[in-house]
């Protein structure tokens, strides 16, 4: 796009973002982005409005917009190399006091995990991300290599390979995936009890092997909640933040912030 045609920029950033000044206050997955004034750095080179928002928040806004705003209460959950969440409440994005509302990666699955050291990551995030599934597979293979063929012969285990093996009935994969579904189901059930959303949207690398896990996940959520919401895989997937960014720019234009760049 020629710069003269560029009217505004909305940036989808990983981590916790202070939207008023566009600073990334916390980003455990990206080294060097802690307390980084991203908006300020971009505006040093461009004289157009720039806004920075958490990537999962923008994805949720994009999904809400593309859903034609039919559902007013949505929980959007990203499952990939990290776990993120965003809350649409009564048609509005809810960020919380310190802009980290919806961060379900920090959920504690049970008392066995209290006061354990998870570094910069949340407890659930260390159990239910793609890298966590791979770590678990490698650890189980290390302890009993002869029990877990053919995955034990694979030097480059990936979440997709684990999911494919699960579908074929591999014992190692079934143990890993069933534990993952249970951890996720508990987290989603707790979200439902707290927020009572109408719709839960799942997105991210771990959802792109198909929705094979949805039936089991829904079973847990039905059991663990008073009223289970609709649960579905995102239609937009990685394009969701793009739609959210566009909506963000349009909304700010309508609020009269477009010309000021604030």
RODO-2510 file (C-alpha; in nm, 4 decimals, decimal comma):
residues 262
     n   res          X          Y          Z
     1     x     0,0000     0,0000     0,0000
     2     x     0,1487     0,3413    -0,0929
     3     x     0,2088     0,5493     0,2195
     4     x    -0,0023     0,8349     0,0846
     5     x    -0,3024     0,5992     0,0806
     6     x    -0,2450     0,4734     0,4336
     7     x    -0,4866     0,6527     0,6655
     8     x    -0,4368     0,4691     0,9951
     9     x    -0,2703     0,1647     1,1495
    10     x    -0,4058    -0,0813     1,4040
    11     x    -0,1406    -0,3183     1,5387
    12     x    -0,2251    -0,6580     1,6884
    13     x     0,0431    -0,7165     1,9511
    14     x     0,1050    -1,0200     2,1670
    15     x     0,0933    -0,9632     2,5393
    16     x    -0,0711    -0,7091     2,7660
    17     x    -0,1165    -0,3693     2,6001
    18     x    -0,1942    -0,0345     2,7611
    19     x    -0,4219     0,0913     2,4866
    20     x    -0,4123     0,4592     2,5865
    21     x    -0,0440     0,4932     2,4989
    22     x     0,0146     0,1789     2,2920
    23     x     0,2758     0,0342     2,5271
    24     x     0,3267    -0,3417     2,5439
    25     x     0,3605    -0,3898     2,9181
    26     x     0,4106    -0,7668     2,9216
    27     x     0,4879    -1,0174     2,6447
    28     x     0,6383    -1,3410     2,7826
    29     x     0,6662    -1,5031     2,4381
    30     x     0,8617    -1,2182     2,2779
    31     x     1,1957    -1,1200     2,4261
    32     x     1,2628    -0,7470     2,4407
    33     x     0,9003    -0,6356     2,4197
    34     x     0,8498    -0,5817     2,7933
    35     x     0,7492    -0,2193     2,8622
    36     x     0,8021    -0,1395     2,4950
    37     x     0,6429     0,1850     2,3629
    38     x     0,5320     0,0285     2,0348
    39     x     0,2914     0,3003     1,9272
    40     x     0,5459     0,5725     2,0011
    41     x     0,8128     0,3952     1,7957
    42     x     0,5817     0,3554     1,4951
    43     x     0,4696     0,7185     1,5128
    44     x     0,8324     0,8293     1,4927
    45     x     0,8199     0,7176     1,1295
    46     x     0,4581     0,7813     1,0304
    47     x     0,2378     1,0862     1,0750
    48     x    -0,0920     0,8972     1,0756
    49     x    -0,3064     0,7630     1,3603
    50     x    -0,1636     0,4473     1,5185
    51     x    -0,3378     0,2223     1,7680
    52     x    -0,2016    -0,0859     1,9425
    53     x    -0,4224    -0,3579     2,0892
    54     x    -0,3722    -0,7115     2,2158
    55     x    -0,3901    -0,9563     1,9250
    56     x    -0,6521    -1,1806     2,0851
    57     x    -0,8666    -0,8796     2,1745
    58     x    -0,8580    -0,7650     1,8119
    59     x    -0,9393    -1,1177     1,6957
    60     x    -1,2438    -1,1233     1,9241
    61     x    -1,3584    -0,7864     1,7890
    62     x    -1,3126    -0,9183     1,4352
    63     x    -1,5192    -1,2286     1,5058
    64     x    -1,7891    -1,0225     1,6768
    65     x    -1,8070    -0,7942     1,3743
    66     x    -1,8152    -1,0796     1,1213
    67     x    -2,0821    -1,2530     1,3286
    68     x    -2,2829    -0,9390     1,2477
    69     x    -2,2943    -0,8729     1,6195
    70     x    -2,5626    -1,1383     1,6654
    71     x    -2,4112    -1,2613     1,9923
    72     x    -2,3468    -0,9868     2,2470
    73     x    -2,1572    -1,1976     2,5014
    74     x    -1,8601    -1,3895     2,3624
    75     x    -1,5503    -1,5534     2,5067
    76     x    -1,2768    -1,5868     2,2468
    77     x    -0,9968    -1,8338     2,3250
    78     x    -0,6696    -1,8665     2,1343
    79     x    -0,4942    -2,2044     2,1579
    80     x    -0,1475    -2,2308     2,0080
    81     x     0,2065    -2,1636     2,1282
    82     x     0,0358    -1,9676     2,4050
    83     x    -0,3163    -1,9467     2,5470
    84     x    -0,5008    -1,6183     2,5331
    85     x    -0,8547    -1,5022     2,5795
    86     x    -1,0736    -1,2023     2,5122
    87     x    -1,4145    -1,1040     2,6435
    88     x    -1,6946    -0,9356     2,4522
    89     x    -1,9498    -0,8317     2,7142
    90     x    -2,2820    -0,6812     2,6077
    91     x    -2,1293    -0,6035     2,2694
    92     x    -1,8200    -0,4298     2,4068
    93     x    -1,4615    -0,5442     2,4513
    94     x    -1,3870    -0,5853     2,8225
    95     x    -1,0193    -0,5298     2,9061
    96     x    -1,0206    -0,5130     3,2864
    97     x    -0,8394    -0,2725     3,5214
    98     x    -0,4900    -0,3637     3,3992
    99     x    -0,5843    -0,4723     3,0457
   100     x    -0,5412    -0,8440     3,1149
   101     x    -0,9033    -0,9591     3,1421
   102     x    -0,9628    -1,2888     2,9658
   103     x    -0,6104    -1,4242     3,0144
   104     x    -0,7231    -1,7791     3,0868
   105     x    -0,3693    -1,9072     3,0366
   106     x    -0,3224    -1,7998     3,3986
   107     x    -0,6036    -2,0196     3,5280
   108     x    -0,5011    -2,2662     3,8010
   109     x    -0,6485    -2,6115     3,7201
   110     x    -0,6347    -2,7360     4,0798
   111     x    -0,4689    -2,7120     4,4202
   112     x    -0,1823    -2,9388     4,3109
   113     x    -0,0482    -2,6445     4,1095
   114     x    -0,0556    -2,3829     4,3855
   115     x     0,2689    -2,1869     4,4340
   116     x     0,4587    -2,3769     4,1668
   117     x     0,7010    -2,1779     3,9547
   118     x     0,5812    -2,1339     3,5973
   119     x     0,8221    -1,8529     3,5119
   120     x     0,6617    -1,5759     3,3077
   121     x     0,3793    -1,8004     3,1923
   122     x     0,0472    -1,8907     3,3468
   123     x    -0,0257    -2,2321     3,4945
   124     x    -0,2725    -2,3491     3,2285
   125     x    -0,0405    -2,2119     2,9616
   126     x     0,2332    -2,4508     3,0721
   127     x    -0,0072    -2,7469     3,0477
   128     x    -0,2224    -2,6918     2,7411
   129     x    -0,0264    -2,5160     2,4647
   130     x     0,1274    -2,6793     2,1588
   131     x     0,4799    -2,6766     2,3073
   132     x     0,3390    -2,8244     2,6304
   133     x     0,1883    -3,1194     2,4418
   134     x     0,5204    -3,1850     2,2683
   135     x     0,7133    -3,1638     2,5972
   136     x     0,4749    -3,4107     2,7579
   137     x     0,5082    -3,6540     2,4670
   138     x     0,8883    -3,6430     2,4802
   139     x     0,8901    -3,6943     2,8569
   140     x     0,6580    -3,9953     2,8359
   141     x     0,8670    -4,1452     2,5553
   142     x     1,1858    -4,0904     2,7564
   143     x     1,0379    -4,2806     3,0504
   144     x     0,9012    -4,5725     2,8466
   145     x     1,0267    -4,5616     2,4848
   146     x     0,9172    -4,9153     2,3953
   147     x     0,5536    -4,8510     2,4872
   148     x     0,4911    -4,5627     2,2527
   149     x     0,5682    -4,6611     1,8960
   150     x     0,5517    -4,5216     1,6315
   151     x     0,5674    -4,1731     1,7877
   152     x     0,8751    -4,2808     1,9817
   153     x     1,0629    -4,3129     1,6515
   154     x     0,9820    -3,9567     1,5427
   155     x     1,2634    -3,7076     1,5996
   156     x     1,0396    -3,4075     1,5309
   157     x     0,7153    -3,4477     1,7228
   158     x     0,4612    -3,1717     1,6613
   159     x     0,1100    -3,1098     1,7943
   160     x    -0,0300    -3,2034     1,4527
   161     x     0,1508    -3,5382     1,4620
   162     x     0,0154    -3,5994     1,8117
   163     x    -0,3393    -3,5199     1,6961
   164     x    -0,3024    -3,7409     1,3878
   165     x    -0,1778    -4,0265     1,6077
   166     x    -0,4718    -3,9694     1,8440
   167     x    -0,7158    -4,0141     1,5572
   168     x    -0,5449    -4,3459     1,4766
   169     x    -0,5793    -4,4684     1,8352
   170     x    -0,2155    -4,4315     1,9437
   171     x    -0,1969    -4,4885     2,3196
   172     x     0,0518    -4,2113     2,3943
   173     x    -0,1404    -3,9596     2,1861
   174     x    -0,4723    -4,0559     2,3473
   175     x    -0,3312    -3,9972     2,6958
   176     x    -0,1856    -3,6579     2,6007
   177     x    -0,4890    -3,5332     2,4079
   178     x    -0,7445    -3,6575     2,6621
   179     x    -0,5571    -3,4762     2,9406
   180     x    -0,5457    -3,1644     2,7218
   181     x    -0,9200    -3,1768     2,6544
   182     x    -0,9901    -3,2189     3,0268
   183     x    -0,7678    -2,9234     3,1237
   184     x    -0,9302    -2,7113     2,8547
   185     x    -1,2787    -2,8284     2,9509
   186     x    -1,2280    -2,7306     3,3146
   187     x    -1,1044    -2,3850     3,2104
   188     x    -1,3936    -2,3282     2,9699
   189     x    -1,6456    -2,4485     3,2294
   190     x    -1,5091    -2,1999     3,4821
   191     x    -1,5301    -1,9217     3,2239
   192     x    -1,8937    -2,0116     3,1585
   193     x    -1,9838    -2,0103     3,5265
   194     x    -1,8232    -1,6694     3,5738
   195     x    -1,9320    -1,4876     3,2564
   196     x    -2,2300    -1,6843     3,1216
   197     x    -2,1320    -1,6180     2,7566
   198     x    -2,3651    -1,6936     2,4699
   199     x    -2,0823    -1,8114     2,2451
   200     x    -1,7283    -1,9420     2,2887
   201     x    -1,4996    -1,9213     1,9854
   202     x    -1,1798    -2,1271     1,9707
   203     x    -0,8927    -2,0280     1,7441
   204     x    -0,5216    -2,0928     1,7024
   205     x    -0,2805    -2,3549     1,5787
   206     x    -0,4268    -2,6280     1,8001
   207     x    -0,7697    -2,5832     1,6415
   208     x    -0,6502    -2,6221     1,2821
   209     x    -0,6313    -2,9994     1,2885
   210     x    -1,0084    -2,9986     1,2785
   211     x    -1,2629    -2,9893     1,5560
   212     x    -1,2144    -3,3559     1,6473
   213     x    -1,1962    -3,2626     2,0173
   214     x    -1,5121    -3,0499     2,0244
   215     x    -1,7570    -3,3254     2,1198
   216     x    -1,5540    -3,4258     2,4259
   217     x    -1,4961    -3,0630     2,5204
   218     x    -1,8676    -2,9850     2,4968
   219     x    -1,9473    -3,2903     2,7095
   220     x    -1,7270    -3,1564     2,9913
   221     x    -1,8727    -2,8066     2,9630
   222     x    -2,2305    -2,9377     2,9680
   223     x    -2,1489    -3,1330     3,2831
   224     x    -1,9635    -2,8464     3,4523
   225     x    -2,2016    -2,5562     3,3904
   226     x    -2,5619    -2,4624     3,4579
   227     x    -2,6143    -2,3364     3,1033
   228     x    -2,3635    -2,4428     2,8371
   229     x    -2,2988    -2,1930     2,5568
   230     x    -2,2481    -2,2627     2,1899
   231     x    -1,8847    -2,3601     2,1263
   232     x    -1,7313    -2,3438     1,7809
   233     x    -1,4037    -2,3159     1,5915
   234     x    -1,3299    -1,9734     1,4440
   235     x    -1,4292    -1,9228     1,0817
   236     x    -1,1755    -1,6434     1,0378
   237     x    -0,8791    -1,8099     1,2122
   238     x    -0,5611    -1,6024     1,1569
   239     x    -0,7566    -1,3354     0,9649
   240     x    -0,9631    -1,2423     1,2715
   241     x    -0,7176    -0,9755     1,3999
   242     x    -0,7208    -0,8123     1,0537
   243     x    -1,0969    -0,7671     1,0712
   244     x    -1,0647    -0,6521     1,4307
   245     x    -0,8015    -0,3958     1,3352
   246     x    -1,0240    -0,2596     1,0599
   247     x    -1,3179    -0,2342     1,3000
   248     x    -1,0903    -0,0646     1,5541
   249     x    -0,9925     0,2034     1,3001
   250     x    -1,3530     0,2556     1,1915
   251     x    -1,4730     0,2880     1,5521
   252     x    -1,2016     0,5391     1,6376
   253     x    -1,2889     0,7380     1,3274
   254     x    -1,6518     0,7472     1,4360
   255     x    -1,5429     0,8665     1,7821
   256     x    -1,3542     1,1576     1,6260
   257     x    -1,0111     1,0230     1,7191
   258     x    -0,9023     0,9591     1,3619
   259     x    -0,7586     1,3041     1,2954
   260     x    -0,5846     1,3382     1,6314
   261     x    -0,4176     0,9966     1,6260
   262     x    -0,4984     0,9485     1,9911
***
